[in-house]
Amino acid sequence: MKAQNLLIIMSDEHNAEIMGSAGHKLARTPNLDQLAQRGTRFANAYSNCPICVPSRASLATGRYVHDIAYWDNSIAYDGRVKSWGHRLQEAGIGVESIGKLHYRKAEDDTGFDRQHMPMHIANGMGMVHLSIRRQFKDFVRPGRNRAAIIENAGPGESDYTRYDRKVADTAARWLSAAPERKTPWVLFVSFVTPHYPLIAPKEFCDLYPVEEMPDAKFGPGSGFVAHPWLSDLIASSVMSKDEQKRAFSAYLGLISFMDAQVGLVLGALDKAGLRDSTRILYTSDHGENAGARGLWGKSNHYEEAARVPLILAGEGVPVAKLSRTTVSLVDVYPTVLESVGLAHKEDALPGRSLFAMAQGADDEERVAFSEYHAAGSPSASYMIRKGRFKLIAYVGFAPELFDLSRDPEERENLAAQKDYAATLAELQALLRRHVDPEKEDQRANEAQRQLIESLGGPQEVMAKLTMKKLYTPVPDGLKS
């Protein structure tokens, strides 16, 4: 494949279904839809961890979370494990970032020649209180009010929308000067929307009248009975139907706002005359429950939270193609290297170039693996997707098994049905070839315990808690 520039555009918390090209009846995403028409959209793409910081560490390193031990939103990527950025630097290829990275801190060597207006976890520590899970038997952790995510949902501006406008503007200015740079180069442009707060600029919120919003899947009044592993999350997320509709309107507005920022960046690329020499990859770090099962946020392995949008476009990529090959974010590492003409020498890495998979026939039997060890979970959760079936395995809880071809909404758990015993056993064995579930659950809890004790223990951590928001603050100097 001819070496070319690569523009990676990443959003935060974009539900893969909520995009016009994915068939959503309400979502207005003209720029992403046009990008999908120019290239290949992967319908079965997954995050390797449905929460920000570990997911981004996996994307950077091409490795699974348990392999690199960046477990949660307080144990962030610090460059200890080499990234694809380091490989580019070794080869003398320019690589820069603009926007959200969600690593530990800007001073760490994480593989970028320059970080423009980076957003990292706050003070190199983040919301460390969320690392208190079940390691301290005598400590009763105050409940996390996830329903607060939907408070104040509606039209307006937030620090995040203002930040993303600056990200788009900075990227546009960078691209306007890119013809003067040596090629190939890689630019990582990362927006924070549509991550909550659910506040979208009025012109985008107005596209989605609250009264026209649908009820949530398994939402209030549906009679849905949650899996026991979800009990704490469900209990902290109570909302009414009206609140759900208002929140969903704002979330759709944020997606359209983010799409508009993507359009500004792609427009700048074209204006600079770089379309023919630059490949483009769009994705998100994880999805968003968007009210399904009474949940907002992510933090589980159902499709809404675990699946991500993924579009690849440019030279060597089939045009207007829908690929059903199962992929995940660890596939980005070899994709970056191939785009700029570098060999993928790390044979032990689990990923495969998306270019080859876009060009080939659908391989729905390819396995996607994901895991979760972070806030709100009583134990580790793991996901295996192979073919039509998906296993969600919980340490200490009964598993779930879904036939996504027959039941894409994940309404019927087949794990206890005799007719699916062989399928369940196959996927459970496959999971154990990827990971020792109990061992890695213990490792994560121990790392989190050590972090909390190093800060004086859980009581001290909660007493010193100063971050009242449910999300990372915008860096100083970029809030207005």
Summary of the structure (lengths in Angstrom):
residues: 480
radius of gyration: 21.0
end to end distance: 43.2
largest distance: 64.1
contacts: 1701
relative contact order: 0.20
helix: 38%
strand: 16%
